[in-house]
């Protein structure tokens, strides 16, 4: 018979919610030569951030001019999972708070620095619009309006050496490089935009002997098939069995890594992992086949 192992949040080890230790009944499991293991199913919450201190991508800067004085502003994003639209919305709110917008004749807020998707070019686009030197006809200004530049002037987005630039797909630099008197636009110049650092999950197991690959403890892998905040579900369409190392063991350790082999940092430990262990004497039912 096959042994069915189920791991969940009670098996979590460490602070990353991506390592799970199963202690065998009686403290020891004797694995015979030619025993095999496979994943039956995995459910894991999609709870790993793409903007976090771990990735060093929490901040960016921009320049804004009033009169003849240009001031540099630092924007710090709280840790979380952001689309480019989310980042842009956060920037919009920052500008509302700091009086860096006008209101058009339809009552819509007008922002002069934007980050948007450009799906045609698989890129992010930076848009910087020239702030006028006086209030345009039909516009109104908010009560906290900072003031007008002495000449029409585009804000400058500053992408420094931290990794926020990688999220957008840009090299380090200032966009536009110098203030412009007319509108400015540029698409990603360091493709591809990262977007999310985790595009697939690799499972490793301390007992696995997968000798055809490096590292040899890889058990399985699966793609991200869910939106952030929902469950990633994986159920293989067939049993992908791999060999186990023979010997006596007191536990089984499962680790989740990203597609590049980096440790996955998850915020939710509530997983369900079902594994099947097959001893060498196991024979599949071939009746009717």
Backbone as a ProteinNet text record, in pm:
[ID]
protein_1_A
[PRIMARY]
XXXXXXXXXXXXXXXXXXXXXXXXXXXXXXXXXXXXXXXXXXXXXXXXXXXXXXXXXXXXXXXXXXXXXXXXXXXXXXXXXXXXXXXXXXXXXXXXXXXXXXXXXXXXXXXXXXXXXXXXXXXXXXXXXXXXXXXXXXXXXXXXXXXXXXXXXXXXXXXXXXXXXXXXXXXXXXXXXXXXXXXXXXXXXXXXXXXXXXXXXXXXXXXXXXXXXXXXXXXXXXXXXXXXXXXXXXXXXXXXXXXXXXXXXXXXXXXXXXXXXXXXXXXXXXXXXXXXXXXXXXXXXXXXX
[TERTIARY]
83.5	0	87.6	31.2	100.8	72.4	169.9	152.8	109	2.6	-53.8	-13.9	63	105.7	36.3	-14.7	-79.4	-8	40.6	106.6	20.9	20.5	-57.5	14	-58.7	3.2	67.8	24.6	85.2	226.7	263.9	397.2	495.4	452.8	538.6	663.2	777	902.7	967.3	1016.1	1079.8	980.3	1031.4	951.3	897.6	933.8	894.7	767.9	712.9	591.8	608.3	730.9	755.8	834.6	856.9	918.6	824.1	806.8	712.4	781.1	773.8	839.9	735.3	739.5	649	730.5	697.5	766.7	692.5	764.8	701.2	655.2	546.1	491.9	597	622.5	726.6	864.8	871.2	995.3	1087.4	1054.6	1142	1059.8	1097.7	1041.4	1157	1146.8	1248.8	1209.1	1287.5	1260.3	1346.5	1280.6	1351.1	1405.5	1509.5	1559.9	1448.4	1449	1352.3	1213.2	1202.7	1078	1064.6	940	914.8	815.3	811.9	720.3	665.5	545.1	489.3	393.1	365.8	268.3	129.9	37.1	-102	-179	-158.9	-223.2	-154.5	-165.4	-114.2	-213.6	-245.2	-319.6	-239	-204.5	-121.9	-178.2	-200.9	-249.1	-145.7	-193.6	-105.3	-89.9	10.9	26.6	168.6	245.9	383.7	387.9	446.5	448.4	545.9	519.6	617.7	690.7	640.2	710.6	732.1	857.8	890.5	1034	1063.9	1200.9	1298.5	1250.7	1336.5	1388.4	1302.8	1341.2	1404.7	1411	1470.4	1406.5	1273	1203.6	1086.5	1101.7	991.6	982.4	1086.4	1088.6	1125.2	1076.8	1123.2	1110.9	1174.7	1174.7	1121.3	1079.6	1049.5	1078.2	1107.1	1131.2	1007	978.8	863.7	908.7	876	923.7	810.1	838.7	750	832.4	788	868.8	999.1	1110.3	1242.2	1307	1232.5	1289.7	1237.1	1328.7	1293.7	1319.8	1219	1227.7	1217.5	1297.8	1295	1204.9	1115.7	1022.2	1047.1	1041.6	1059.5	923.1	890.3	766.5	802.8	742.1	766.6	637.5	641.9	525.4	521.7	407.5	397.1	415.5	470.7	489.4	355.7	356	232.1	252.9	142.4	145.8	80.2	157.6	112.5	119.7	15.8	25.9	78.1	115.8	158.2	44.6	-78.2	-194.8	-205.3	-178	-181	-74.4	46.1	154	114	55.9	14.4	-94.1	-187.4	-292.2	-232.4	-129.2	-62.5	4.7	68.5	131.7	26.8	-87.2	-195.5	-237.2	-253.7	-294.8	-187.7	-61.3	49.1	39.3	7.6	-0.7	-123.3	-232.2	-349.2	-312.8	-246.7	-208.9	-116.3	-29.6	73.2	42.7	-79.1	-119	-49	-32.3	39	-54.9	-171.5	-267.6	-359.9	-425.9	-529.6	-659.2	-766.1	-897.6	-950.6	-982.9	-1026.5	-1172.2	-1221.5	-1356.7	-1466.6	-1428.5	-1525.4	-1518.8	-1436.9	-1424.5	-1327.5	-1249.3	-1152.3	-1016.5	-953.4	-818.3	-720.7	-630.5	-527.6	-392.5	-327.7	-198	-90.1	26.7	130.4	244.2	234.4	331.5	254.9	271	193.4	280.9	246	306.5	192.5	198.2	87.8	143.2	57.6	94.8	93.7	186.6	181.8	188.6	72.6	68	116.8	105.9	152.6	301.2	377.8	522.7	570.8	476.7	511.6	600.9	551.4	635.1	551.4	621.9	561.3	595	503.8	524.6	521.8	622.1	626.7	577.5	481.1	424.8	446.4	508	529.5	475.7	382	314.8	362.5	378.2	429.7	328.2	371.9	287.5	282.3	162.1	152.5	200.3	228.4	277.1	163.2	40.5	-76.4	-196.3	-304.3	-422.2	-486	-496.3	-561.1	-708	-759.8	-900.2	-992.3	-1086.3	-1182.7	-1136.1	-1008.7	-953.5	-972.4	-965.9	-956.5	-838	-790.2	-679	-725.4	-670.2	-710.9	-660.9	-717.9	-682.4	-536.6	-479.1	-339.4	-242	-284	-199.3	-63.6	44	180	220.6	177	217.7	268.7	281.2	317	467.5	522	663.5	679.6	799.3	825.6	820.8	850.7	833.1	764.4	689	624.6	729.2	696.8	800.6	743.4	809.6	766.5	828.7	750.9	811.6	906.1	1003.9	1102.3	1091.8	1069.6	1070.2	1213.7	1258	1396.5	1398.1	1458.2	1471	1616.8	1642.1	1779	1830.1	1932.3	1995.8	1916.6	1809.4	1731.2	1651.5	1576.9	1516.4	1376.5	1327.8	1197.6	1200.5	1313.5	1325.9	1302.7	1344.6	1328.1	1181.3	1101.3	958.3	895.6	941.8	887.9	959.6	1078.6	1154.8	1238.7	1302.9	1387.4	1526.8	1625.1	1756.9	1753.8	1851	1857.7	1874.8	1801	1811.1	1699.6	1696.3	1594.9	1513.6	1382	1292	1189.5	1194.7	1295.8	1430.9	1539.9	1673.7	1687.7	1627.6	1621.6	1477.1	1434.2	1295.5	1263.6	1142.8	1098	987.7	971.7	861.8	740.4	756.2	644.3	633.7	524.2	497.5	603.8	628	735.1	677.6	725.7	680.5	795.7	807.2	908.7	857.3	886.8	851.8	974.7	953.2	1059.9	1182.4	1298.7	1423.4	1512.3	1457.8	1532	1434.5	1379.1	1277.3	1334.5	1250.2	1108.1	1084.9	971	934.7	917.1	963	954.2	809.9	735.4	595.7	585.9	605.7	608.8	737.1	799.6	923.9	898.9	774.3	741	643.4	688.8	605.1	575.1	645.2	621	679.6	635.9	681.8	750.1	869.7	942.9	930.8	901.3	896.4	1020.3	1088.2	1199.1	1164.5	1230.6	1207.9	1341.9	1368.6	1497.6	1522.6	1418.3	1433.7	1445.3	1427.1	1420.7	1559.4	1566.8	1689.6	1660.9	1649.9	1617.6	1749.3	1818.4	1958.6	1980.5	1874.6	1894	1894.2	1873.8	1870.2	1953.8	1981.1	2051.7	1965.6	1931.4	1965.1	1884.3	1936.2	1877.4	1759.7	1720.9	1610	1479.3	1473.3	1349.8	1244.2	1129	1017.6	922.5	888.4	789.6	793.5	718.8	701.5	566.3	515.8	385.5	374.3	291.4	280.2	186.3	188.6	93.3	-35	-142.7	-268	-381	-346.1	-446	-408.2	-504.7	-481	-430.5	-353.3	-304.5	-422.9	-407	-511.6	-602.1	-591.3	-670.9	-577.8	-634.1	-554.8	-497	-369.6	-306.6	-333.6	-389.8	-424.3	-347.8	-289.6	-212.9	-250.2	-295.6	-324.6	-274.2	-162.1	-102.6	-200.5	-193.1	-281.5	-235.9	-113.5	-64.4	37.3	68.7	161.1	305.7	368	506.5	599.1	622.6	698.3	848.4	913.5	1060.1	1113.4	1238.2	1299	1327.2	1324.5	1362.4	1497.5	1569.1	1692.2	1658.2	1715.3	1690.8	1756.8	1693.8	1750.4	1642	1683.1	1590.7	1586.8	1465.9	1450.6	1344.8	1367	1266.3	1172.9	1207.1	1113.7	1130.1	1031.3	1031.3	1018.1	1101.8	1102.6	1068.8	964.8	924.9	958.3	1021.9	1049.2	986	931	881.1	983.3	1021.8	1114	1047.2	1099.6	1048.7	1115.7	1081.3	1130	1280.9	1345.2	1490.6	1561.7	1487.1	1547.8	1564.3	1501.8	1507.6	1399	1428.6	1330.9	1206.8	1091	964.2	929.7	894.5	853.2	702.9	628.4	482.5	427.2	312.3	249.6	140.1	104.2	-5.4	41.3	41.5	90.9	-15.2	-137.4	-248.1	-249.5	-154	-140.8	-197	-216.9	-248.9	-163.7	-79.4	10.9	-16.3	-51.3	-74.9	28.9	101.1	206	174.6	221	207	345.3	373.4	499.4	470.2	544.5	523.9	643.8	625	734.2	759	874.6	907.7	812.6	748.3	658.3	519.7	496.4	364	339.4	223.4	184.5	54.3	54	-66.5	-169.7	-295.5	-405.1	-415.2	-383.4	-384.4	-506.4	-605.4	-725	-796.4	-828.9	-899.4	-809.1	-676	-582.5	-505.9
-119.4	0	125.2	236.5	364.9	436.8	512.7	591.5	733.2	779.9	911.3	1007.5	1112	1211.1	1344.5	1407.8	1538.3	1637.8	1748.3	1854.5	1979.9	2056.3	2179.9	2281.1	2380.1	2487.5	2438.4	2323.5	2270.6	2219.8	2205.8	2156.2	2267.5	2394.2	2506.1	2511.7	2539.3	2558.7	2688.4	2771	2895.4	3009	3124.6	3247.1	3279.3	3200.4	3233.8	3163.7	3075.5	2999.8	2923.2	2878.4	2804.5	2675.6	2642.5	2514.5	2437.9	2309	2225.5	2094.1	2058.3	1937.8	1839.7	1719.9	1612.3	1509.4	1490.6	1392.2	1259.3	1155.1	1025.4	962.6	888.5	816.2	718.7	723.3	638.9	694.9	817	893	840.5	727.3	675.3	609.4	639.6	568.7	504.4	374.4	301.4	300.1	366.4	373.4	270.8	179.3	74.6	126.6	63	100.9	93.5	187.1	196.3	241.9	296.1	360.4	493.1	535.6	657.1	747.3	874.1	972.3	1060.2	1113.1	1209.9	1302	1413.6	1508.3	1466.7	1459.2	1432.6	1562.4	1658.8	1789.4	1891.6	2018.2	2129.6	2244.8	2302.8	2428.3	2524.4	2639.7	2738	2876.9	2956	3092.7	3176	3251.6	3343.8	3467.6	3462.6	3567.4	3621	3605.7	3655.7	3787.7	3889.4	4025.6	4039.6	4140.3	4175.6	4305.2	4379.5	4498	4480.5	4467.5	4434.6	4473.9	4489.5	4521	4413.6	4290	4178.8	4202.1	4255.8	4280.4	4418.6	4499.2	4633	4716.5	4722.8	4797.4	4880.8	4929.3	5000.7	5148.3	5206.1	5352	5397	5516.6	5589.4	5738.5	5820.1	5965.7	6035.6	6160.7	6245.2	6390.8	6469.2	6613.3	6691	6798.7	6884.2	7029.1	7112.4	7251.5	7348.2	7443.9	7555.7	7682.1	7773.7	7892.5	7850.7	7886.9	7848	7738.4	7688.8	7591.6	7451.2	7357.3	7216.5	7138.5	7063	6985.6	6838.2	6757.8	6612.8	6551.4	6462.5	6395.9	6245.2	6185.4	6041.1	5977.1	5877.1	5801.2	5662.7	5624.8	5493	5412	5299.4	5211.5	5116.2	5099.2	4993.2	4856.7	4760.7	4627.4	4571.1	4507.6	4450.4	4396.3	4360.9	4314.8	4422.9	4479.5	4593.8	4563.7	4600.8	4613.9	4754.4	4781.3	4916.7	5014.8	4971.3	5056.7	5090	4992.6	5017.1	5118.8	5103.8	5197.7	5337.9	5347.6	5477.8	5539.6	5456.7	5506.4	5558.7	5488.9	5534.1	5669.6	5683.8	5811.1	5921.1	5890.8	5989.6	6038.7	5945.3	5983.2	6068.1	6035.1	6114.2	6257.7	6271.8	6405.3	6481.9	6410.3	6475.8	6530.9	6448.2	6488.1	6607.9	6616.6	6720.9	6834.6	6839.7	6952.5	6960.7	6845.8	6841.7	6800.3	6859.1	6826.3	6945.3	6946.9	7045.2	6972.3	7046.8	6988.8	7050.6	6965.1	7017.4	7062	7110.1	7166	7061.5	6932.3	6824.6	6771.3	6832.7	6789.8	6675.7	6641	6531.3	6583.7	6508	6544.2	6524.3	6618.2	6611.1	6592.5	6479.3	6447.5	6462.6	6508.8	6543.5	6442.6	6335	6225.6	6095.5	6005.1	5881.5	5763.6	5644.3	5517.7	5425.7	5376.3	5296.3	5176.1	5075.8	4962.6	5003.4	4946	4953.2	4809.5	4745.3	4603	4574.6	4671.9	4652	4619.3	4684.8	4668.5	4584.7	4520.9	4441.8	4526	4642.1	4740.1	4823.8	4901.5	5006.7	5139.9	5234.2	5364.7	5473.4	5559	5675.5	5795.4	5866.9	5985.5	6103.6	6208.2	6330	6447.5	6519.9	6629	6763.4	6859	6989.3	7061	7093.8	7170.6	7314.3	7371.8	7507.6	7613.9	7730.7	7841.6	7919.5	7892.7	7956.7	7864.2	7894.5	7808.6	7808.8	7691.4	7686.1	7727.4	7776.8	7820.6	7703.4	7725.3	7622.4	7531.7	7537.9	7454.2	7524	7444.9	7498.1	7432	7494.3	7436.7	7399.6	7291.1	7251.3	7351.6	7343.8	7439.9	7426.7	7308.3	7287.7	7292.5	7351.5	7358.6	7418.5	7350.7	7393.4	7523.1	7540.8	7659.7	7623.3	7724	7703.1	7723.2	7652.4	7674.9	7805.2	7858.2	7983.5	7963.1	7841.3	7802.1	7665.9	7636.3	7505.3	7396.9	7299.8	7210.3	7071.2	6968	6830.3	6778.3	6712.3	6642.1	6533.7	6496.4	6394	6275.9	6156.9	6034.1	5986	5961	5919.9	5773.7	5689.3	5546.8	5520.8	5498.8	5489.3	5346.4	5316.9	5185.5	5076.6	5112.5	5005.2	4931.1	4830	4739	4777.9	4895.1	4940.4	4955.1	4999.8	5017.7	4887.5	4773.1	4643.8	4607	4646.4	4619.2	4684.3	4805	4878.6	4845	4784.3	4752.2	4867.8	4941.5	5054.9	5039.7	5097.4	5110.5	5229	5234.2	5346.2	5475.9	5577.9	5705.7	5799.3	5915.6	6017.4	6034.8	6034.2	6037.5	6149.1	6254.4	6279.2	6316.3	6301.5	6330.1	6474.5	6566.6	6707.7	6753	6850.5	6897.3	6944.8	6913.7	6951.4	7056.6	7133.2	7230.5	7174.4	7056.5	6987.4	6845.4	6780.2	6648.6	6546.4	6449.3	6350	6210.9	6114.8	5975.9	5882.5	5771.5	5670.5	5534.2	5431.3	5294.9	5224.9	5112	5037.3	5021.3	5049	5036.6	4924.8	4843	4727.1	4610.7	4571.5	4466	4334.2	4249.8	4276.8	4339.3	4407.1	4449.1	4325.2	4332.6	4216.2	4186.6	4289.5	4268.9	4189	4059.2	3972.3	3892	3880.8	3803.3	3654.1	3612.4	3469.8	3436.1	3358.1	3316.5	3166.8	3093.3	2949.6	2907.8	2792.1	2741.7	2606.7	2593.7	2466.8	2405.2	2276.1	2202.9	2115.3	2123.3	2032.2	1944.8	1829.8	1735.5	1675.3	1673.2	1625.5	1478.1	1399.5	1255.8	1218.8	1317	1288.3	1265.9	1171.5	1143.3	1158	1284.5	1315.3	1340.7	1233.7	1240.9	1304.8	1328.3	1384.1	1536.5	1601.1	1746.5	1797.2	1928.2	1996	2115.7	2124.2	2031.3	1903.2	1797.8	1664.6	1638.9	1738.1	1717.6	1779.1	1816.9	1874.3	1765.4	1791.6	1697.4	1729.4	1857.5	1896.2	2047.5	2097.8	2242.3	2268.6	2389.5	2423.7	2574.6	2621.2	2764.1	2834.5	2966.4	3047.4	3054.2	2997.4	2993.3	3064.3	3168.8	3239.7	3386.4	3467.4	3607.8	3622	3727	3751.6	3757.5	3689	3686.4	3565.7	3487.5	3364.9	3243.5	3125.3	3003	2955.8	2920.2	2849.9	2701.1	2637.9	2495	2416.2	2305.2	2220	2075.1	2009.6	1867.1	1805.9	1735.9	1683	1592.4	1598.2	1515	1369.4	1343.9	1206.4	1204.5	1086.8	1073.8	1085.4	1195.1	1219	1168.1	1038.5	975.6	998.5	1025.1	1034.8	945.6	902.8	810.1	877.8	796.4	839.5	778.9	847.6	791.4	684.5	568.1	460.1	493.7	448.6	471	490	522.7	546	695	753	897.1	925.7	1034	1070.3	1180.1	1245.2	1345.3	1364.2	1430.6	1470.2	1621.7	1687.7	1833.8	1879.9	1961.6	2021.6	2169.8	2219	2361.9	2413.7	2534.5	2604.7	2709.7	2706.8	2803.8	2871.6	2988.6	3047.7	2981.7	3026.7	2962.8	2971.3	3061.7	3076.2	3009.5	2936	2864.8	2946.8	3066	3148.3	3105.7	3116.9	3079.7	3166	3101.9	3173.3	3231.5	3360.2	3426.2	3449.1	3371.4	3374	3436.1	3502.5	3564.6	3478.9	3369.6	3285.6	3139.8	3077.9	2940.6	2833.6	2874.8	2779.9	2702.6	2612.3	2530.6	2391.1	2321	2178.3	2107	2016.2	1942	1793.7	1724.4	1580.5	1508.7	1414.9	1339	1190.4	1117.6	972.3	908.9	817.1	742.7	598.8	548.7	414.2	326.1	220.7	125.6	44.1	-19.4	-91.4	-205.7	-263.4	-376.2	-333.2	-201.3	-152.6	-190.6	-245.4	-282.2	-211.2	-139.6	-71.4	-171.2	-134.8	-218	-207.9	-316.2	-313.2	-382.7	-415.2	-482.8	-393.5	-453.6	-380.2	-294	-299.9	-219.8	-306.4
0	0	0	-49.2	-48	83	131	251.8	213.6	277.6	249	361.1	327.6	425.7	398.1	502.2	489.7	580.2	521.8	596.3	589.7	700	704.6	794	843.1	920.2	1050.1	1099	1222.3	1197.6	1071.9	1036.1	1000.4	1012.5	974.2	1062.3	997.7	1069.5	1020.5	1112.6	1073.6	1056.6	1008.5	1001.7	863.3	762.1	625.4	579.1	661.6	626.1	495.3	469.2	345.4	369.6	495.4	529.4	621.1	589.1	662.9	699.6	827.6	877.5	929.3	874.6	916.8	994.1	1121.9	1204.4	1197.5	1163.4	1142.7	1273.9	1265.5	1380.5	1432.5	1562.5	1619.1	1598.8	1543.7	1525.2	1415	1352.7	1247.3	1137	1013	898.1	822.8	800.1	725.3	577.3	494.7	351.3	280.4	210.7	138.8	5.9	-47.7	-180	-284.1	-377.8	-487.7	-442.7	-322.6	-282	-356.7	-376	-453.2	-381	-423	-365.8	-477	-458.5	-551.9	-478.4	-539.5	-486.2	-531.7	-437.2	-471.4	-492.4	-401.9	-417.4	-327.6	-368.2	-287.8	-296.3	-182.7	-176.9	-90.9	-150.3	-79.2	-105.8	-1.8	-24.8	-100.2	-199.6	-271.1	-182.8	-94.9	6.4	12.3	-95.4	-95.6	-171.7	-105.8	-157.7	-274.4	-359.2	-462.4	-429.8	-331	-282.8	-133.7	-95.3	42.9	72.2	198.1	240	194.6	188.1	144.8	2.8	-83.9	-222.9	-242.9	-136.6	-144.4	-256.2	-256.4	-362.1	-308.6	-184.7	-119	-157	-213.6	-229.2	-371.1	-402.3	-520.6	-490.2	-573.4	-553.7	-677.9	-658.7	-774.2	-738.6	-842.3	-826.5	-867.7	-792.8	-822.3	-803.2	-899.4	-896.4	-864	-775.5	-746.2	-759.1	-845.1	-874	-938.8	-875.9	-928.8	-845.7	-745.7	-652.2	-682.1	-700.6	-722.7	-594.3	-550.8	-427.1	-459.4	-390.4	-407.4	-301.1	-344.5	-253.9	-255.3	-137.8	-122.2	-98.9	-181	-165.4	-113.2	-1.8	57.1	53	-14.4	-25.5	92.9	157.2	258.5	191.5	263.4	206.1	160.8	44.2	-8.2	-147.8	-210.5	-349.9	-435.4	-527.3	-606.1	-755.8	-828.3	-972.9	-1001.6	-1125.7	-1161.5	-1136.4	-1162	-1136	-987.2	-901.8	-757.4	-716.8	-774.1	-743.5	-787.1	-906.5	-957.7	-870.7	-823.2	-733.6	-602.9	-553	-431.1	-454.7	-572.4	-606.9	-618.7	-680.2	-691.2	-552.6	-458.3	-323.4	-255.2	-280.4	-225.8	-277.3	-405	-464.5	-415	-387.9	-328.4	-190.8	-111.1	24.3	24.2	-77.8	-80.4	-178	-231.3	-315.2	-448	-513.8	-641.1	-755	-760.4	-865.1	-886.2	-1001.2	-1029.1	-1060	-1074.6	-1101.1	-1230	-1329.9	-1459.5	-1454.3	-1569.3	-1572.8	-1561.8	-1562.2	-1539.2	-1396.5	-1315	-1176.5	-1155.2	-1258.9	-1247.7	-1201.3	-1113.1	-1071	-1186.1	-1202	-1306.7	-1237.3	-1268.2	-1208.3	-1314.7	-1273.3	-1369.8	-1376.7	-1300.5	-1309.1	-1293.7	-1390.5	-1390.8	-1433	-1381	-1422.8	-1466.6	-1591.2	-1645.2	-1720.9	-1740.7	-1824.5	-1971.3	-2048.5	-2194.1	-2243.5	-2255.6	-2288.2	-2430.2	-2520.6	-2658.7	-2661.2	-2575.6	-2573.5	-2455.8	-2383.4	-2264.5	-2174.9	-2140.3	-2071.9	-1975.9	-1896.3	-1815.6	-1881.3	-1872.7	-1934.8	-1827.4	-1830.6	-1743.5	-1823	-1768.4	-1832.1	-1738.5	-1789.8	-1711.6	-1792.4	-1732.9	-1802.4	-1745.7	-1833.8	-1793.3	-1704	-1583.1	-1491.8	-1542.2	-1558.5	-1614.3	-1515.3	-1568.7	-1485.2	-1420.5	-1462	-1401.4	-1419.5	-1355.3	-1358	-1496.6	-1562.1	-1693.7	-1686	-1796.5	-1803.4	-1771.5	-1683.5	-1646.8	-1535.1	-1499.4	-1392.6	-1257	-1152.1	-1016.3	-947	-841.3	-766.8	-626.6	-571.5	-436.3	-333.3	-214.2	-109.1	-66.2	-86.7	-44.4	-162	-274	-393.1	-359.7	-404.6	-370.3	-438.6	-561.6	-635.7	-773.8	-858.7	-998.9	-1020.9	-1119.3	-1153.1	-1229.9	-1229.9	-1301.8	-1452.6	-1497.9	-1638.4	-1638.7	-1746	-1756	-1732.4	-1649.3	-1599.4	-1572.1	-1625	-1598.9	-1469.7	-1382.8	-1270	-1321.5	-1239.3	-1277.1	-1181.7	-1236.6	-1157.3	-1145	-1022.5	-998.1	-954	-1036	-1006.1	-970.6	-844.4	-794.7	-806.5	-728.2	-736.2	-665	-592.2	-529.9	-636.7	-597.7	-695.5	-740.4	-697.8	-747.2	-899.1	-952.5	-1096.8	-1172.5	-1112.6	-1179.5	-1193.6	-1095.4	-1100.2	-1223	-1255.9	-1370.3	-1501.6	-1491.8	-1611.8	-1663.1	-1572.3	-1611.1	-1550.1	-1619	-1560.1	-1463.3	-1371.7	-1279.1	-1357.6	-1315.8	-1385.1	-1344.9	-1408.4	-1384.5	-1511.8	-1498.2	-1614.8	-1598.7	-1684.3	-1787.7	-1724.6	-1800.1	-1744.2	-1697.7	-1770.5	-1730.5	-1743.2	-1664.7	-1674.3	-1815.9	-1860.3	-1993.6	-1982.4	-2089.4	-2092.8	-2165	-2225.9	-2290.6	-2232.7	-2261.5	-2202.9	-2243.7	-2155.7	-2173.3	-2151.9	-2233	-2220.8	-2255	-2178	-2207.5	-2160.6	-2238.8	-2199	-2142.9	-2077.8	-2010.3	-2099.6	-2043.3	-2119.6	-2066.6	-1976.2	-1923.4	-1911.1	-2026.3	-2026.5	-1975.8	-1914.4	-1890.8	-1754.2	-1734.8	-1599.2	-1512.3	-1387.2	-1299.4	-1260.9	-1222.4	-1182.8	-1054.3	-1065.4	-947.8	-948.8	-831.7	-822.3	-823.4	-801.7	-795.4	-906.6	-1004.4	-1116.6	-1115.7	-1030.9	-1016	-881.6	-834	-705	-724.5	-669.3	-669.6	-530.6	-525.6	-399.9	-388.2	-274.6	-247.9	-127.9	-120.1	-10.4	30	158.6	207.3	178.6	148.4	126.3	-21.4	-109.1	-252.8	-310.9	-404.1	-477.6	-626.6	-671	-810.1	-882.9	-918.5	-960.9	-1097.8	-1174.6	-1308.9	-1309.4	-1192.9	-1189	-1072.1	-1075.1	-965.9	-923.1	-795.6	-687.1	-696.9	-637.5	-653.5	-559.9	-480.6	-387.3	-436	-564.5	-618.9	-633.3	-575.1	-579.6	-693.3	-711.7	-812.2	-827.8	-924.3	-939.7	-1003.4	-981.8	-1039.6	-1057.3	-1152	-1181.4	-1083.5	-1087.2	-1011.8	-1094.4	-1043.3	-1119.2	-1046.4	-969.7	-890.6	-879.2	-839.6	-810.4	-667.3	-643.6	-508.7	-411.2	-297.9	-196.2	-204	-311	-322.6	-315.3	-327.1	-312.7	-445.4	-443.7	-555.5	-535	-634.5	-623.5	-728	-683.4	-774.2	-749.5	-855	-849.1	-978.9	-975.1	-1097.8	-1173.2	-1304.3	-1386.9	-1389.3	-1345.1	-1331.4	-1217.7	-1169.9	-1056.2	-1104.2	-1068.2	-1108.8	-998.5	-997.5	-890.3	-907.4	-795.1	-793.5	-682.7	-699	-603	-469	-363.8	-230.5	-193.7	-108.6	-54	48.3	30.6	127.3	260.2	369.8	501.9	606.1	726.8	837.7	867.3	870.6	887.3	993	1068.9	1169.4	1121.4	1008.6	956.7	806.8	750.9	610.3	608	527.7	522.3	380.7	369.3	242.8	246.1	139.9	125.4	-2.9	3.9	-113.7	-155.2	-284.9	-342.2	-460.4	-502.1	-624.9	-745.4	-865.3	-987.9	-1003.7	-929.7	-935.5	-818.6	-736.2	-625.3	-499.1	-494.1	-373.6	-275.4	-147	-44.5	-57.5	-57.5	-66.7	69.8	71	195.1	186.6	262.8	258.1	384.9	374	490.2	551.9	486.2	534.2	538.8	658	671	643.6	610.4	602.9	471.1	457.9	337.9	363.1	254.1	260.9	156.1	202.2	113.9	134	28.2	35.5	-49.9	12.6	-54.3	-48.5	-147.9	-150.3	-156.3	-63.8	-62.9	-101.9	-201	-252.4	-217.4	-136.4	-112	-238.6	-251	-375.4	-405.2	-303	-326.9	-373.5	-378.9	-421.2	-567.2	-594.2	-730.1	-764	-877.5	-918.6	-968.3	-949	-996.2	-1147.1	-1215.1	-1363.1	-1421	-1338	-1388.3	-1489	-1602.1	-1706.1	-1791.8	-1767.8	-1846	-1943.2
[MASK]
+++++++++++++++++++++++++++++++++++++++++++++++++++++++++++++++++++++++++++++++++++++++++++++++++++++++++++++++++++++++++++++++++++++++++++++++++++++++++++++++++++++++++++++++++++++++++++++++++++++++++++++++++++++++++++++++++++++++++++++++++++++++++++++++++++++++++++++++++++++++++++++++++

